[in-house]
Amino acid sequence: MIDEPNGLVSPDGRRFHPAALGLRGVVRVPGDKSVSHRAALLGAVNDGPLKVTGFLRSADTLATLAAVRALGVTVEEAGSELVIHGSGWEGLGEPSDVIDVRNAGTLMRLFPGLVASLPFLCVLTGDASIRRRPMARVLGPLRDMGATVAGREHDSLPPVAIRGGALRGMRHELAVASAQVKSCILLAGLRAQGETQVVEPAVSRDHTERMIRYAGGRVEREGPPDGAGTVRLWPVERLKMDVLAVPGDFSSAAFFIVGALLIEDSLVTVENAGLNPTRTGLLTVLARMGASIDVENSEVSGPEPVGRVTASTSRLVATDVNADEVANVIDELPLFLLAAAKAQGVSRLRGAAELRAKESDRLQAMSRLLRALGTEVVEHPDGMDVIGDPNGWAGGTIVTEGDHRVAMAGAIAGAASRDGTTIDDAGCIAVSYPGFVRDLEALGGL
């Protein structure tokens, strides 16, 4: 138990005080969680050793390392650097036990695609949150491609079992744009007979496609870069990468970007931030709201673009986020809603029902968070209306429901408040950003 002046109010709770002098400074956020997951999974079937730099060491990504080790893959770790000793799909072996993905939704949905062509059994489970995650959208396509799959409640929920087999490529139309479902199908398609196509109603993050291409695979997208399209993939005999650099996680950077916008006398620069255009939709949304943000792209060798993002205190106005934008801002929507609470006017979010199937029901959790701050909101099945107040909020007590992004949004709300916030569970932040509290303090928070 840490004394109250340092912020801890219970073994897992924490008090976040107003950043009276603003957030100021330069921060380098840890590696991208989505890219780190994919580096471990594709590294497991790489043709030879793969050196990964900038790997995110968090609860979720460590679960992925444990999963590939369960397949017999050797992984050497030295901080944020890894060497993954892949030997192709032929080097993978049947796990001797059930694989526990813990709270890693990306692992739960991508891993079945990786092993769907292999003639052995894999069983996946996870924590209580994971066991509520819908899986039919993943298991159905894999069954259609030729794998034997099963799950709880008519193959719709974890735990799930996959027994691989000879796969055939197919054309699958996504009902909702989802990078996780798309990636699962593409990973299976790498070993399928014939071409695999995934039709998405809106563009979703393309880390898997970029990494496959970087490793020598052939994957193409037909359609506008900011709209519906078809991803086409052809099978490969091998994937070959020598070194892969993981950029800073834009979703982590976004907390400090929005914090700088909301807090007086703030000027924050995030270095080495991933600037994949399928991930930075929040910047477009914030620009409509009048945010003062400057982006500098850097040269980088590898599949992902990086750069510097600088944000400073801004007076925001309301805007709407509709279904066609949601996929590119899905993990940052809690921050959009927080920014909307201090914007002039009414902001509206629609087409975001997917938020109800994250680590928590994030629409409900953010509705509760904003109401705890005194913000008026109207919750809808697929979104929310937020009645903004440029004068901000006094503070409040935040129930995170064990969701790391809700917890970090609550922390930023505290730094932007007049009186501070109390977060009931700061420990869950370690799922994606173990050093978040330290970095917030270094910028002037807490």
C-alpha positions in Angstrom: 0.0 0.0 0.0 1.5 3.3 -1.1 0.5 6.5 0.8 -2.3 8.6 -0.6 0.0 11.5 -1.8 1.5 9.0 -4.3 -1.9 8.1 -5.6 -2.7 4.6 -4.4 -5.9 4.1 -2.6 -6.2 0.4 -2.5 -4.0 -2.6 -3.6 -5.3 -2.2 -7.2 -6.7 1.3 -7.2 -5.0 4.6 -7.8 -5.7 8.3 -7.5 -4.8 10.5 -10.5 -4.5 14.1 -9.6 -4.9 17.2 -11.9 -1.8 18.0 -14.0 -1.7 21.6 -12.7 1.2 22.6 -14.8 0.1 20.7 -17.9 1.6 17.7 -19.6 4.9 18.6 -21.2 7.8 16.7 -22.6 8.8 13.9 -25.0 7.7 10.3 -24.6 8.6 7.1 -26.4 5.7 4.6 -26.0 6.3 0.9 -25.9 6.0 -1.4 -29.0 2.7 -1.8 -30.9 0.6 -4.6 -29.4 -1.0 -5.7 -32.6 2.4 -5.8 -34.4 4.0 -7.6 -31.5 1.4 -10.4 -31.5 1.8 -10.9 -35.3 5.6 -10.8 -35.1 5.5 -13.7 -32.6 2.9 -15.7 -34.6 4.5 -15.3 -38.0 8.0 -15.6 -36.4 6.9 -19.1 -35.2 6.5 -20.2 -38.8 9.4 -18.2 -40.2 12.1 -19.9 -42.3 14.9 -19.5 -39.8 15.5 -17.2 -36.8 13.8 -13.9 -36.7 15.2 -11.0 -34.6 12.4 -8.7 -33.3 13.2 -5.3 -31.9 10.8 -3.1 -29.9 8.6 -6.0 -28.9 5.9 -5.0 -26.4 6.3 -6.9 -23.1 2.8 -6.9 -21.7 0.4 -9.5 -20.3 -1.2 -10.0 -23.7 1.9 -10.4 -25.8 3.7 -12.6 -23.2 0.7 -14.9 -23.5 1.4 -15.1 -27.3 5.0 -16.0 -26.6 3.8 -18.8 -24.3 1.4 -20.0 -27.0 4.2 -20.3 -29.6 6.4 -22.0 -27.1 3.6 -24.5 -26.5 4.0 -25.4 -30.2 7.6 -26.2 -29.7 9.1 -23.0 -30.9 12.2 -21.7 -29.1 12.1 -17.9 -28.2 15.1 -16.1 -26.7 14.2 -12.9 -24.8 16.4 -10.0 -23.9 14.1 -7.2 -22.8 12.2 -5.8 -25.9 14.4 -7.9 -28.2 13.6 -11.4 -29.2 15.0 -14.1 -31.4 12.3 -16.5 -32.6 13.7 -19.7 -34.0 11.1 -20.6 -36.6 11.3 -23.7 -38.8 8.2 -23.2 -40.9 4.8 -24.8 -40.2 6.6 -28.2 -40.3 8.5 -27.2 -37.1 5.3 -26.9 -35.1 4.2 -29.7 -32.8 1.0 -30.5 -31.0 0.7 -28.8 -27.6 0.7 -31.1 -24.6 -1.9 -29.0 -22.7 -4.6 -26.5 -23.2 -3.3 -23.0 -24.2 -4.3 -20.2 -21.9 -4.5 -16.9 -23.9 -5.3 -15.1 -20.6 -6.9 -11.8 -21.7 -5.4 -11.6 -25.2 -8.3 -11.3 -27.7 -5.9 -11.0 -30.7 -4.3 -14.2 -29.8 -7.6 -16.0 -29.3 -8.7 -15.0 -32.8 -5.5 -15.2 -34.8 -4.0 -18.4 -33.4 -6.7 -20.7 -34.9 -5.8 -19.5 -38.4 -2.1 -20.2 -37.8 -2.7 -23.9 -36.9 -5.7 -24.6 -39.0 -3.7 -26.5 -41.6 -1.8 -28.7 -39.1 -2.9 -32.3 -38.4 -3.1 -32.0 -34.6 -5.3 -30.7 -31.8 -5.1 -27.3 -30.2 -7.5 -26.2 -27.4 -7.6 -22.5 -26.4 -9.2 -20.9 -23.3 -8.7 -17.7 -21.4 -10.0 -15.6 -18.6 -13.6 -14.8 -17.9 -13.6 -11.8 -20.3 -12.2 -14.0 -23.1 -14.7 -16.7 -22.5 -17.4 -14.2 -23.4 -15.8 -13.2 -26.7 -17.8 -14.2 -29.9 -15.8 -16.8 -31.9 -18.3 -18.0 -34.5 -17.0 -15.3 -36.9 -13.6 -17.0 -36.8 -14.6 -20.7 -36.4 -17.2 -20.6 -39.2 -14.7 -19.6 -42.0 -12.1 -22.0 -40.8 -14.6 -24.8 -40.9 -15.6 -23.8 -44.4 -11.9 -23.9 -45.4 -11.6 -27.5 -44.2 -10.5 -27.4 -40.5 -12.4 -29.2 -37.8 -13.4 -26.7 -35.1 -15.6 -26.7 -32.0 -16.5 -24.3 -29.2 -18.9 -23.8 -26.3 -22.5 -22.8 -26.9 -22.8 -24.2 -30.5 -19.3 -23.2 -31.5 -19.8 -19.6 -30.6 -17.7 -19.1 -27.4 -14.4 -20.2 -25.9 -12.9 -22.6 -25.0 -12.4 -23.6 -28.6 -10.7 -26.6 -30.2 -9.1 -26.7 -33.6 -7.9 -29.8 -35.4 -6.3 -28.8 -38.6 -6.5 -30.4 -42.0 -6.1 -29.8 -45.7 -7.5 -26.3 -46.4 -9.0 -24.8 -49.5 -9.0 -21.1 -50.3 -12.3 -19.4 -50.5 -14.0 -16.0 -50.7 -15.4 -14.8 -47.4 -17.5 -11.6 -46.8 -17.2 -10.0 -43.4 -20.4 -8.7 -41.9 -18.4 -6.2 -39.9 -14.9 -4.9 -40.7 -12.6 -6.8 -38.3 -8.8 -7.0 -38.6 -8.8 -10.0 -36.2 -11.2 -12.1 -38.3 -9.6 -11.0 -41.5 -6.1 -11.9 -40.2 -7.3 -15.4 -39.0 -8.6 -16.2 -42.4 -5.4 -14.9 -44.1 -3.1 -16.9 -41.8 -5.1 -20.0 -42.7 -5.0 -19.0 -46.4 -1.2 -19.0 -46.4 -1.4 -22.8 -46.4 -4.7 -23.3 -48.4 -5.0 -24.6 -51.9 -5.8 -21.8 -54.2 -6.5 -18.1 -53.6 -8.2 -16.8 -50.5 -10.3 -13.6 -50.6 -11.7 -11.5 -47.7 -14.2 -8.9 -48.5 -14.4 -6.2 -45.9 -17.2 -3.5 -45.8 -14.7 -0.9 -44.6 -10.9 -0.8 -44.3 -9.5 -2.3 -41.2 -5.9 -2.4 -39.8 -3.6 -4.1 -42.3 -0.6 -5.2 -40.0 -1.0 -8.8 -41.1 -1.0 -8.0 -44.8 2.1 -5.8 -44.4 4.0 -8.4 -42.5 3.1 -11.2 -44.9 4.3 -9.1 -47.8 7.5 -8.1 -45.9 8.1 -11.9 -45.4 7.8 -12.6 -49.1 4.2 -13.5 -49.4 1.8 -12.2 -52.0 -1.3 -10.3 -50.7 -3.1 -7.5 -52.4 -6.1 -5.2 -51.7 -8.6 -4.1 -54.3 -10.7 -1.1 -53.6 -10.3 2.5 -52.2 -7.8 2.9 -49.4 -10.5 4.4 -47.2 -13.5 2.2 -48.0 -14.8 -1.3 -48.7 -12.5 -3.6 -50.6 -11.3 -7.2 -51.2 -8.1 -8.6 -49.8 -6.6 -11.3 -52.0 -3.9 -13.7 -50.7 -2.1 -16.6 -52.4 -0.5 -19.6 -50.6 3.2 -19.6 -49.9 5.8 -22.4 -49.4 7.7 -20.3 -46.8 8.0 -17.0 -45.1 11.4 -15.4 -44.6 12.2 -12.4 -42.4 15.6 -11.7 -40.8 14.8 -8.6 -38.6 11.5 -6.9 -37.8 11.2 -3.6 -36.0 8.0 -3.0 -34.0 7.0 0.6 -33.9 5.6 2.5 -30.9 2.0 1.7 -30.3 -0.3 4.4 -31.7 -3.1 3.3 -29.4 -0.8 4.0 -26.4 0.5 7.2 -27.8 -3.1 8.4 -28.3 -3.6 8.7 -24.5 -0.9 11.3 -24.2 -2.0 13.1 -27.5 -5.5 13.5 -26.2 -4.3 14.4 -22.7 -2.2 17.2 -24.2 -5.3 18.5 -26.1 -7.5 18.5 -22.9 -5.1 19.9 -20.3 -4.0 23.6 -20.1 -0.4 24.5 -20.9 0.4 21.2 -22.5 2.9 20.3 -25.2 3.7 16.6 -25.7 5.7 14.9 -28.4 5.5 11.1 -29.0 8.6 9.7 -30.7 8.7 6.5 -32.8 4.9 6.3 -33.0 3.5 3.9 -35.5 1.7 5.8 -38.3 0.1 3.0 -40.2 -2.8 4.8 -41.9 -5.2 2.0 -41.0 -4.5 2.8 -37.3 -4.4 6.6 -37.2 -8.1 7.4 -37.8 -8.2 9.2 -34.5 -5.9 11.9 -35.9 -8.5 12.6 -38.6 -11.3 12.8 -36.1 -9.4 15.1 -33.8 -8.5 17.4 -36.7 -12.2 17.9 -37.3 -12.6 18.8 -33.7 -9.9 21.6 -34.1 -7.0 19.8 -32.4 -3.5 21.2 -32.7 -1.5 18.2 -33.8 1.7 18.0 -35.9 2.8 14.8 -37.6 6.4 14.2 -38.9 7.0 11.0 -40.8 10.3 9.3 -40.6 12.2 6.9 -42.8 12.0 3.3 -41.7 13.0 0.0 -43.1 10.3 -2.6 -42.4 6.6 -3.1 -42.9 5.3 -0.2 -40.7 5.7 3.6 -41.1 6.7 5.6 -38.0 7.2 9.2 -37.0 6.7 11.9 -34.4 3.4 13.3 -33.2 3.2 16.6 -31.3 0.0 17.8 -29.6 -0.8 20.9 -27.6 -3.7 22.4 -25.7 -6.7 22.9 -27.9 -10.3 24.2 -27.8 -12.3 21.4 -29.3 -15.7 21.3 -31.1 -18.0 18.4 -31.5 -18.0 15.9 -34.4 -19.6 12.7 -35.4 -17.9 9.3 -36.0 -19.9 6.9 -38.1 -19.7 3.3 -39.1 -17.3 3.8 -42.0 -14.7 5.3 -39.7 -15.0 2.9 -36.7 -12.6 0.2 -37.8 -9.7 2.7 -38.1 -10.3 4.1 -34.6 -11.8 1.2 -32.8 -9.2 1.0 -29.9 -9.1 4.8 -29.6 -12.9 5.3 -29.4 -12.8 5.7 -25.5 -10.5 8.6 -26.1 -12.7 10.2 -28.7 -15.6 10.0 -26.2 -13.4 11.6 -23.5 -12.4 14.4 -25.9 -16.0 14.8 -26.9 -16.9 15.4 -23.2 -14.8 18.6 -23.3 -15.8 19.7 -26.8 -18.3 22.4 -27.6 -21.6 20.8 -28.8 -22.9 17.3 -29.1 -20.7 14.5 -30.5 -22.2 11.3 -31.9 -20.8 7.8 -32.3 -22.6 5.2 -34.4 -21.7 1.8 -35.9 -19.6 0.8 -32.9 -21.4 -2.2 -31.5 -18.1 -4.1 -31.7 -17.1 -2.2 -28.6 -19.5 -4.3 -26.6 -17.4 -7.4 -27.2 -14.0 -6.0 -26.1 -12.3 -6.6 -22.7 -15.4 -5.0 -21.3 -18.6 -3.7 -22.8 -16.7 -0.5 -23.6 -19.7 1.5 -24.6 -21.3 0.8 -21.3 -18.0 1.3 -19.4 -17.3 4.6 -21.1 -20.9 5.7 -20.5 -20.4 5.1 -16.8 -17.0 6.8 -16.8 -18.4 10.0 -18.4 -21.4 10.1 -16.1 -19.1 9.7 -13.2 -17.4 12.9 -14.4 -20.7 14.7 -14.6 -21.0 14.5 -18.4 -24.4 14.0 -20.0 -24.5 11.1 -22.4 -27.1 9.1 -24.2 -26.1 5.5 -24.8 -27.3 3.6 -28.0 -26.9 0.0 -29.0 -24.1 0.9 -31.4 -22.8 4.1 -30.0 -23.3 7.2 -27.8 -24.2 10.9 -27.8 -21.9 13.0 -25.7 -23.0 16.5 -24.7 -19.7 18.3 -24.3 -18.8 21.0 -21.8 -15.6 23.0 -22.6 -15.3 23.8 -18.9 -14.5 20.2 -18.2 -15.2 18.2 -15.1 -14.4 18.2 -11.4 -13.5 14.4 -11.2 -15.0 11.2 -9.9 -14.5 7.5 -9.2 -14.0 5.3 -12.3 -15.1 1.7 -12.5 -12.8 0.1 -15.1 -14.4 -3.4 -15.3 -10.8 -4.7 -15.7 -10.4 -3.0 -19.1 -7.0 -1.5 -19.6 -8.2 1.2 -22.1 -11.0 2.3 -19.8 -8.5 2.6 -16.9 -6.1 4.7 -18.9 -8.9 6.9 -20.2 -9.9 7.4 -16.5 -6.3 8.3 -15.7 -6.2 11.0 -18.4 -9.6 12.2 -17.2 -8.0 12.7 -13.8 -5.0 14.6 -15.2 -7.5 16.9 -17.1 -9.8 17.3 -14.1 -10.1 20.0 -11.4 -10.1 17.5 -8.4 -8.8 14.2 -9.7 -10.1 10.7 -10.3 -9.9 7.4 -8.5 -9.4 4.3 -10.7 -10.6 1.1 -9.1 -8.2 -1.1 -10.9 -4.9 0.3 -12.2 -3.3 -3.1 -12.5 -5.2 -4.0 -15.6 -3.2 -1.3 -17.5 -0.4 -3.9 -17.7 -2.3 -5.7 -20.4 -1.1 -3.2 -23.0 1.1 -0.5 -21.3 2.9 -1.6 -18.1 4.9 1.7 -17.9 1.9 4.0 -18.5 1.8 5.4 -15.0 5.5 6.1 -15.0 5.4 7.9 -18.3 2.3 9.9 -17.3 4.2 11.0 -14.2 7.3 12.0 -16.2 5.1 14.3 -18.4 3.6 16.0 -15.3 0.7 13.8 -14.4 -0.2 12.2 -11.1 
